[in-house]
Amino acid sequence: MKRVFALMLLAMFSTATLTACNTMAGVGKDVEKAGDKIEDKAEDCKDGKC
């Protein structure tokens, strides 16, 4: 019974960890896109097109 309980805990922990990794990867992509837009706007302002 202890073995089954330990395996269930391991499965739940693994699922939570993998889900968190996918979520953080998505957040990283969103932040990168926002940074690209800010960088483009800064370049436009630097050229006098604000």
MOBELQUI-V372475 format. One record per residue. N is the residue number from 1. BURIAL is I if it has 24 or more other ideal C-beta (glycine too) atoms within 12 Angstrom, else O. Layout:
BEGIN
((N,BURIAL) (N,BURIAL))
END
This chain:
BEGIN
((1,O) (2,O) (3,O) (4,O) (5,O) (6,O) (7,O) (8,O) (9,O) (10,O) (11,O) (12,O) (13,O) (14,O) (15,O) (16,O) (17,O) (18,O) (19,O) (20,O) (21,O) (22,O) (23,O) (24,O) (25,O) (26,O) (27,O) (28,O) (29,O) (30,O) (31,O) (32,O) (33,O) (34,O) (35,O) (36,O) (37,O) (38,O) (39,O) (40,O) (41,O) (42,O) (43,O) (44,O) (45,O) (46,O) (47,O) (48,O) (49,O) (50,O))
END
